Amino acid sequence: MNDTRKFWVDAMLKIASPVLESLSRGTLRRDLPLKHHPDSLDRADYTYLEALGRTLTGMAPWLAQPAEDADEEALRQRYADLARGSIAHAVNPSSPDCMNFENGYQPIVDAAFLAQALLRAPDELYWKLDGETRLHLLEKLRHTRTRKPWPNNWLLFSAIIEAFLYVAGEPDWDPMRVDYALRQHMQWYVGDGAYGDGPSFHFDYYNSFVIQPMLVDVLAAVGDVNADWQAMKAPVQRRAAHLATILEHLIGCDGTYPVVGRSSCYRFGAFQLLAQTALNDALEPCLSPAQVRCALTAVLRRVLTAKDMFDARGWLNIGVYGNQPAMGEPYISTGSLYLCCAVFLPLGLPASAPFWHAPDEPWTAQKIWNGENVPCEHALDELR
């Protein structure tokens, strides 16, 4: 593999390895250090499922795509085995690492990220599980139905779980949970490629952390089941591509980006939508795959230069650039931080894809601040 792709793979595995190696042994509860806000008292009930779901949702496309390079393929197979072993421990009632899918308010969130990972790599992460583990997993996902989602991005957590149950062939999947989430988000569209987080617009990265990636993945999975959902696919994809362009424009010449809004400790997970749009070959014409690769690589290199991003045992610390625990809200704990893995989605593209092999290009900020004569960006001209 080329040097840039190797850098991405190495970075992803440096982040993910402690989670998957520990959980596949059934020792995650023992090994994971529970870092959290001092006002947060209950994160031990949630942090382990957070770590699993968020790690795998970013790794899944890579796990699903056999690599063209022999060394990378050996890594992919090894980590696919670790991922399946981790899922088995997470849902096995007899495992010391059996996870909470039903108690408290949080499990629906991280079961949803796990469901999103399963949708992104169903063959590797679901169908290759043994039959008993699949049954345990489906039972755990159904347990989340006891959680009532808030009227905001949480509706998509219910929807994506049901979308996976449909893909898994479960006859009791609930299309109403999907329909309600989709219709509400169509009503919450505020223009220029962005949705409100519920009735109100929030100036943060939740359109990239959750809303747009889950809308795209839900509709990819079940959009053809219902004519109304099928009609949503084109506007959802158009809006996602436009917001991905805006995200690329936010990446500065030096790989820094505006740190705005809550959950900033998800680090470069803020660029999940840009990464997903590149993975899906759905970028707007103003962006080339190569410039997106270069922009995201710059972000990775910048954030990873922080000397204390990891603790002494390799677990993530709370922060954006290093160890900045004051940036963690009360719902943030060690497991939460692994949503940063979502930036690695383009590793699901083969090494021969233009994203990986096209020559380097400057990204938008570099072009502008180098004095290139580039057109400015305009709003997406679309009615609600």
N, C-alpha and C positions, 0 to 999 in steps of 0.2 A: 504493500500500500504506500501511497505517496506520503510525504512528511506531514502535510496538513491533516490528512485523514488519520494518520497514526497519532498525531497530537490530540485529535478529538477522541479517538478510541481510548487512549491512555488516560485522558482527563475524565471521561465517563466512568471508566473502571476504577480509577482512584476514588471517586466519590461513591460508587455503588458497591464496591467489594466488601466493605465492612458489614453492610446490611445483608447482602445475599450470602456471604460466607457464614456469618453468624447464624442467620435464620435457617439456612439449610441444614445446620447442625442441631437446631433446636435450642440455641443458646442466646437468642437476641435479647430476651428479658434480662439475662445475666450481664450481657456485654454492653448494651447500648446505654450511654450515660444520659440520664434524664435532665437535660438543661431546659429551663423554662423561666417565664416571668415570675418574679417573687409573689405576685398576687394570684397566680394560678396554682390551684391545689389538686386538680384532678387529671392532669395530663398523662399520668401513667396508664389510665384507662384507654387512651387513644393513640399514644405516640408510636406504638409498634405497627399498627395498621397504617398509620400515616407513612411511616418509612417504607413499608412494602409497596403500597399502592402508588406512591409518588415516584419511587425509584423505577418501578416497572413501566409506568405510563410513558416515561421518556426513553427507556431502553427498548421497548417492545418492537418498533420497526426494525431495529438492528438485529434483534433476536429472530425476527421473522424472515430476514433476507440472507440466504447463504452467501458468504463472502467469496469474492473472486481470488483473493489472496489466501494462500494455504495457512499462514500463521494467524491471520485474522479469523479464518474459518474455525481453526482449532479453539481460539478464544470464544468465538460465538457459541460453539457447541458446549463448551465448558460452562459458560454463563447461562445458557438455556437450561442445562441440567440443574445448576444452582437455583435458578428462578423457579423451576418446577418443584424442587425440594423445598424451597421457601414457602411456596403456596401450600404444599402438603402440610407442613408444620402449622401454618397459619389457620387452617380450617379443621385440623384433626383434633377432636375433643380430648384425646389422650395426650397430646403434645404439651410440653411445658410452655410452648410459644403459641398455643391456640389463642386466637385474637378475638377481641370484642367487636361484634357486628350488630349488637342490639341494645346495649345499655348506655344511657346518656344520650346527649344530643348529637354527638360528633360522628358516630360510625357511618352514617349515610354518606358523609363527605368522602371518606377515604375508601369505603367500599366502591364508591363511584370512580375514583381514580384507578382502583384495581380493575373494575369493569371496563374502563377505557383502555387499559393495557391489554385486557383479554380481547377486546375488539380489534386492537391494532396488531395482535399476533395470535389469532385463535388457534392455529395449528400447533404452534410451539408451546403456548401457555395454557391451553385448555384441552385440546383433543389428545395431546400426548400424555396428559395426566392419567393415572390409573382410574378405573371406574369408581372405586370407593371415594377417592379424593374428589372426583367431579361431583359426586352426590353431596359430599360435605360442603363443597364450594357453593353449589346451587342453593343448598339449605341456608348457608350463611348469608348469601345475597338476599334471599327472601326475608330473612329476619329484619333487614333494613326497612321493610314496609311498615314497621311499627313506629318509625321516625317520621314526624310531620315536617316537611321542608319549609323553611321560611319563604315568603313570597318575593324571592330575588333569584340570584344565580343558583341557589340551592334546588330550585325546581329541576334543573338540569341533572342534578345528582340522581334524583329518582328516575328521570328519563333515560339516562345512559345505562343504569342498572337494568331497567326493563328492556332496553335495546339489546343488551348482551343476552338476557334470558331468551329473547326471540331468536337470536343467532344460534344459541345453544340448543334450539329446538324445543324449548319448554312451552307446552300448550297453555300454561296459566300466566304467561307474560301479560302485563296490563297495558294495553294501548292507550287507556285514558290518561295515565301518568305521563306518557310521551306527548299525547295531544295537548294536554293542558300546558306543559312546559313550553312546547313549541309556539302555541298560540299566544301565550303571555309574552314571550320574547319578541314575537313579531309586533305586538302592541308597544313594547318597550323600546323599539328602535328609535333612536333620537336623531339619526342622520349622520352623514359623512363617515359611514362605516362602523358606527359605534352604537351599542345598546346601553340602556340604563340598567343598573343593577337593581332590578325592581322598578318601581315607578320613577325613581330619581336617578339622574346621571351622577356617577362618581368619577372624579378625575384620578384614576389609578390604573393599574394594569390588569384588573379583573376581566376585561374583555379578552385578554391574552392568557391569563392564568386558567380561566374556566370557561367563560361564556362562549366565545367564538369557536375554540377548539372542540368543545362538547357539542355545540350545534352542528358543526360540520360532521363530526363522527357519528352522532345520532342519526342524522339524515342519510349518511352514507350506508348505515346499517339497516335502517327501516324505512327510508324515504319512499321507496317504491310500494310499500304496503298500502298506502292511502293516497288518493289523488290530491288531497289538500296538502299533505306533507311533500309530495312530489313537486308541487308548485312552489314550495318554499325553497327548494334546493338551489335554484339559480340565484335568487337574491341573497341568500345566506352566503353562498360562495363568492358572489361579487363583493359583498360587504367585507368578508374576511380578507379577500385579496387586497382591498383598498386599505384596510387598517394595517395589514402587514406592511404595505408601502410606508405608511406613517411611522410604524415602528422602526423600519430601516432608516428613515430620515432622522430618528432620534439618536442614532449611534454616532457619537462624536468622532473627530479625526483620531483621537487617541484611544478609542474603545470605551470611553466612559459614556454614561447615558443618564438622563434625569432620574433621580430617585424620588418618586412621587407616590404618595398614598400608602395605604396599609399593605401589609404582607410583603414589604420590600425585602425581607430576609429570604425570600425565595430566589433572590439573586437573578441570574440570567434566565431563570424560568419566566421572567417577564417577556421573553422573546419567543415563547412557545408558538404563538400564532404565526410569526414570521417563519420559524423553523418548520411548522406543519405545512404552511403554504408552499414552501420550497419542496418539501417531501412530496406533496401532491402535484407538483409541476403546475401550480396555479398562480404563479406570480403575475402581477400586472406587467404590461410590456415595458414600462419604464425601469424595471429591475431585471438585471440578468442574474442567473444562478451564481455566477462567479462573484459578482459584487456582494451578494448576500452572504456567500461563504466567507469572503474576506471580512465583511463587517462583523459577522458573528464570531469569527476567529479572533478578531481584535477584542471583542467583549470578553471572550473566554481568557485570552492571555492577560488582559488587564485585571480581571477579578481574581484569577488564580495566582497573581503575583503577591497577593496579601500573605504575609508570612504566617499569620495565625488564623487562616480560614479553617484549618483542621486542628483538632487537639492532638495530643501526643500519640494517641492510638488510631488516628485517622478518621475520627468522626467529625462531622461538620460542627462548627461553632455558629452561634447566632450572630448575624450581621450581614452587611452587604459587601464591605471590603475588610475582611478579617473578622476579628472577634469584637462585636459591637452589641452586647446584650441589651442595651437600652433601646435598640431598634425593634425588639421583639414584643409584640402585643401579648396580652394574657393568653391568647389561644395558640401562641407559637411555642413549640418545644422542639427537641432535636429531630423527631420524625418529620415534622412539618417542613424542614429545610430541604428535604430531598426532592421537592418539586423543581428545584434547579435542574434536575435531569431532563426536564422537558425540552431544553434547548438542543438536545442531541438527536432529535427526530430525523434530521437529514442523513444520519448514518444508515437509515433504512434504504437509501438510494445506493445502487451498486457503484463501485469505485469507477466504473466506466461512464457514469452519468456526467453530463456537463457540470453539475454542481461541484463535482470533485476533480474533474480533469481539465476543465477550461482554464486558460491562463488567468492569473490574478488581475483584478480590476479594482480601481478605487471605488469606494461606496459614495453615496450622495454627499455626505458632509465633506469628505475629502475633495470631491469634485468642486464643490462650491468654494471652499476655503483655499483651494489651489488656484482659484480664479477662472475655472473652466466656464464656458458659456452654456449653462444648462437651463432648461425651462423650470419654472417654479411649479409646485404641486397645487392642484385645485381640488375643491371639495367634490365628493361623489354626488353627481346630480341625479338624485333619485327621490321619488316620493316615498313617504312611509308605506 
